[in-house]
Amino acid sequence: MTRRIRFFDTPVDLLTMDQTVARAEAAMSARDTDPASPPVRHTALNVAKLIKLDKDPELAADVRGSDIIGIDGMGIVLGLKMFGVDGAQRVPGVDLFLELLAHCARTGRRPYILGAKQSQLDAAIIEAKRRFPGLEFAGSRHGYFAQEDESEIVTGIRESGADCLFVAMPTPHKERFLNRNASKLRVPFIMGVGGSVDVLAGHVSRAPEWMQQAGLEWFHRMVKEPRKMVGRYASTNSAFAMLLLKTRLSGRNPISS
């Protein structure tokens, strides 16, 4: 299953983990033969982001304009299934990030990470090299910078010759940064990874495997970070549940080609 559909007017790519990694490698290989090939941007879509799109036109444009819009949240999978899309798979952003680092180690590709605090970024890079022997980074830069520093950062990334860029900043900051700069970076594959660097650094824990499989990773995060997450999940999850219910009762199908 490798098709693109629209779900509540937002494109969604029905891809497996392996297919997503293959798309990333295809983008990197295209740059090998044509340095002017356009970048491929990946966005991970979850319930919270989907709900925000209606109230944030700029974020909606950033997300819907991405080349790959992967399913990051189990809520999206369940919503698709509710309206007849069977077989859609969740490809969590953090897992894709790690799989792409492993791919880089195997193939000699060189990633660049932008974002997170310097201490956590340093710890994440050390851990990545431990997990994936042979991995070499094109560069890295913490995510705390002023607007006037952005041009210099973009130049540094472009001159690094990176094969892929992981932007570890929260929504909508990473989307805004990429919308302004994706064409200037000259990196063939670009992906926003949010808090994945904190996970790799060991600063934030993942849910147990059974909770991930059951689609309860959001609950684990809410328990671990109640002040940060309770309001977010209470509002967006309930809004999504109401959206699904109203759409079902109306008889409308939110899926289109």
C-alpha positions as CSV (number, residue, x, y, z in Angstrom):
1,M,0.0,0.0,0.0
2,T,1.8,3.1,-1.2
3,R,-1.0,5.5,-2.2
4,R,-1.9,9.0,-1.1
5,I,-5.4,9.8,0.1
6,R,-7.0,12.8,1.7
7,F,-8.4,12.6,5.3
8,F,-10.4,15.6,6.4
9,D,-8.9,17.5,3.4
10,T,-5.3,16.6,4.6
11,P,-3.1,14.4,2.4
12,V,-2.0,11.2,4.1
13,D,0.5,8.7,2.6
14,L,-0.2,5.1,3.3
15,L,3.4,3.8,3.7
16,T,5.1,1.2,5.8
17,M,8.4,1.9,7.6
18,D,10.4,0.2,4.8
19,Q,8.6,2.1,2.1
20,T,9.2,5.4,3.9
21,V,12.9,4.7,4.3
22,A,13.0,3.8,0.6
23,R,11.4,7.1,-0.3
24,A,14.1,8.9,1.7
25,E,16.9,7.0,0.0
26,A,15.4,7.7,-3.4
27,A,15.6,11.4,-2.6
28,M,19.2,11.1,-1.5
29,S,20.1,9.1,-4.6
30,A,18.4,11.7,-6.8
31,R,20.8,14.3,-5.4
32,D,23.7,12.1,-6.2
33,T,22.9,12.2,-9.9
34,D,21.3,15.7,-10.0
35,P,22.5,18.2,-7.4
36,A,19.6,20.5,-8.4
37,S,16.9,17.9,-7.5
38,P,14.3,19.4,-5.2
39,P,14.3,18.4,-1.5
40,V,11.7,15.9,-0.2
41,R,10.0,17.0,3.0
42,H,8.5,14.5,5.4
43,T,5.9,15.5,8.0
44,A,4.6,13.1,10.7
45,L,0.9,13.5,11.2
46,N,-0.9,12.8,14.5
47,V,-4.2,13.8,16.0
48,A,-2.9,16.9,17.7
49,K,-1.4,18.3,14.5
50,L,-4.5,17.4,12.4
51,I,-6.8,19.2,14.8
52,K,-4.6,22.3,14.8
53,L,-4.7,22.7,11.0
54,D,-8.2,24.3,10.9
55,K,-7.2,27.0,13.3
56,D,-3.7,27.7,11.9
57,P,-3.7,28.3,8.1
58,E,0.0,28.7,8.0
59,L,0.6,25.4,9.7
60,A,-2.0,23.8,7.4
61,A,-0.1,25.1,4.3
62,D,3.2,23.8,5.7
63,V,1.9,20.3,6.5
64,R,-0.3,19.9,3.4
65,G,2.5,21.0,1.2
66,S,4.9,18.3,2.4
67,D,6.1,15.7,-0.1
68,I,5.5,12.8,2.4
69,I,2.8,13.0,5.1
70,G,3.3,9.9,7.3
71,I,0.9,8.5,9.9
72,D,2.5,9.1,13.3
73,G,-0.5,8.7,15.6
74,M,-2.6,5.6,16.3
75,G,-5.7,7.9,16.3
76,I,-5.2,8.6,12.6
77,V,-5.0,4.8,11.9
78,L,-8.2,4.2,13.9
79,G,-10.0,7.2,12.2
80,L,-9.0,5.9,8.7
81,K,-10.2,2.4,9.7
82,M,-13.5,3.8,10.9
83,F,-14.2,5.1,7.4
84,G,-13.1,2.0,5.5
85,V,-9.3,2.3,5.0
86,D,-7.9,-1.0,6.2
87,G,-4.2,-1.7,6.5
88,A,-3.0,1.8,7.2
89,Q,0.1,1.5,9.4
90,R,1.5,3.9,12.0
91,V,5.1,4.9,11.3
92,P,6.1,6.7,14.5
93,G,8.4,9.7,13.9
94,V,10.9,8.6,16.6
95,D,11.1,5.1,15.1
96,L,11.6,6.5,11.6
97,F,14.3,8.8,12.9
98,L,16.2,5.9,14.4
99,E,15.7,3.7,11.3
100,L,17.0,6.4,9.1
101,L,20.1,6.9,11.3
102,A,20.7,3.1,11.0
103,H,20.2,3.4,7.2
104,C,22.8,6.2,7.1
105,A,25.3,4.1,9.1
106,R,24.8,1.2,6.6
107,T,25.1,3.3,3.5
108,G,27.6,6.0,4.4
109,R,24.9,8.7,4.3
110,R,25.7,11.7,6.6
111,P,22.8,13.3,8.6
112,Y,22.6,16.7,10.2
113,I,20.5,17.4,13.3
114,L,19.2,20.9,14.1
115,G,17.4,21.4,17.4
116,A,17.2,20.4,21.1
117,K,19.3,21.7,23.9
118,Q,23.1,21.4,23.3
119,S,23.6,19.0,26.2
120,Q,20.8,16.7,24.9
121,L,22.0,17.0,21.3
122,D,25.5,16.0,22.4
123,A,24.2,13.0,24.3
124,A,22.0,11.9,21.4
125,I,24.9,12.0,18.9
126,I,27.1,9.9,21.3
127,E,24.2,7.4,21.7
128,A,23.5,7.3,17.9
129,K,27.2,6.5,17.2
130,R,27.1,3.8,19.9
131,R,24.0,2.2,18.5
132,F,24.9,2.5,14.8
133,P,28.6,1.9,14.3
134,G,30.1,3.7,11.4
135,L,27.6,6.6,11.5
136,E,29.1,9.9,10.7
137,F,27.3,13.2,11.1
138,A,27.6,16.1,8.6
139,G,27.0,18.4,11.5
140,S,24.7,19.5,14.3
141,R,23.4,22.6,15.9
142,H,21.2,23.3,18.9
143,G,17.8,24.7,18.3
144,Y,18.0,27.9,20.5
145,F,18.8,30.7,18.2
146,A,17.6,34.2,17.3
147,Q,16.0,35.1,14.0
148,E,19.1,37.0,12.9
149,D,21.2,33.8,13.2
150,E,19.0,31.8,10.8
151,S,20.7,32.8,7.6
152,E,24.1,31.7,9.0
153,I,22.6,28.4,10.2
154,V,21.1,27.7,6.8
155,T,24.4,28.4,5.1
156,G,26.2,26.0,7.5
157,I,23.7,23.2,6.8
158,R,24.0,23.8,3.0
159,E,27.8,23.8,3.1
160,S,27.9,20.6,5.3
161,G,26.8,18.5,2.3
162,A,24.3,16.6,4.5
163,D,22.3,13.8,2.9
164,C,19.4,14.3,5.3
165,L,18.3,16.8,7.9
166,F,16.4,16.1,11.1
167,V,14.8,19.2,12.7
168,A,14.3,18.6,16.4
169,M,12.0,21.6,17.2
170,P,8.4,21.6,18.3
171,T,5.4,22.4,16.1
172,P,4.9,24.9,14.5
173,H,8.5,26.1,14.8
174,K,10.0,23.4,12.7
175,E,7.4,23.8,10.0
176,R,7.9,27.5,9.9
177,F,11.7,27.1,9.7
178,L,11.4,24.5,6.9
179,N,8.8,26.5,5.0
180,R,11.2,29.5,4.9
181,N,14.4,27.6,4.2
182,A,13.8,24.2,2.6
183,S,14.8,25.3,-0.9
184,K,17.9,27.0,0.4
185,L,19.3,24.1,2.4
186,R,20.1,21.8,-0.6
187,V,19.5,18.7,1.6
188,P,17.7,16.0,-0.4
189,F,15.6,14.6,2.5
190,I,14.3,16.7,5.4
191,M,12.2,15.5,8.3
192,G,10.9,17.2,11.5
193,V,11.5,14.9,14.4
194,G,10.2,17.0,17.4
195,G,11.3,15.5,20.7
196,S,13.0,12.4,19.1
197,V,16.5,13.7,20.0
198,D,15.4,13.9,23.7
199,V,14.3,10.3,23.4
200,L,17.6,9.2,21.8
201,A,19.5,11.1,24.5
202,G,17.6,9.2,27.2
203,H,16.1,12.5,28.5
204,V,12.5,11.3,27.7
205,S,11.4,7.7,28.0
206,R,9.3,5.8,25.5
207,A,6.2,3.9,26.5
208,P,6.5,0.1,26.9
209,E,6.2,-1.8,23.7
210,W,2.7,-3.1,24.6
211,M,1.5,0.4,25.1
212,Q,2.9,1.5,21.7
213,Q,1.2,-1.4,20.0
214,A,-2.1,-0.6,21.7
215,G,-1.9,3.0,20.6
216,L,-1.5,4.2,24.2
217,E,1.8,6.0,23.9
218,W,0.0,9.3,24.3
219,F,-1.2,8.1,27.8
220,H,2.3,7.2,28.8
221,R,3.5,10.7,27.9
222,M,0.6,12.3,29.7
223,V,1.5,10.4,32.9
224,K,5.1,11.3,32.6
225,E,4.6,14.9,31.7
226,P,1.2,15.9,33.1
227,R,1.7,19.6,33.1
228,K,2.8,19.7,29.5
229,M,0.5,17.0,28.0
230,V,-2.8,16.8,29.9
231,G,-4.2,20.0,28.4
232,R,-2.9,19.1,24.9
233,Y,-4.4,15.6,24.8
234,A,-7.6,16.5,26.6
235,S,-8.4,19.2,24.0
236,T,-7.2,17.6,20.8
237,N,-8.2,14.0,21.5
238,S,-11.7,15.0,22.5
239,A,-12.0,17.3,19.5
240,F,-10.9,14.5,17.2
241,A,-13.4,12.1,18.8
242,M,-16.2,14.6,18.3
243,L,-15.1,15.2,14.7
244,L,-15.3,11.5,14.0
245,L,-18.7,11.1,15.7
246,K,-20.3,14.1,13.9
247,T,-18.9,12.9,10.6
248,R,-20.2,9.4,11.1
249,L,-23.6,10.6,12.1
250,S,-23.8,13.0,9.1
251,G,-23.1,10.1,6.7
252,R,-20.3,12.1,5.1
253,N,-17.1,10.2,4.1
254,P,-13.9,12.3,5.0
255,I,-11.8,10.1,2.8
256,S,-11.1,11.1,-0.8
257,S,-8.5,10.3,-3.4
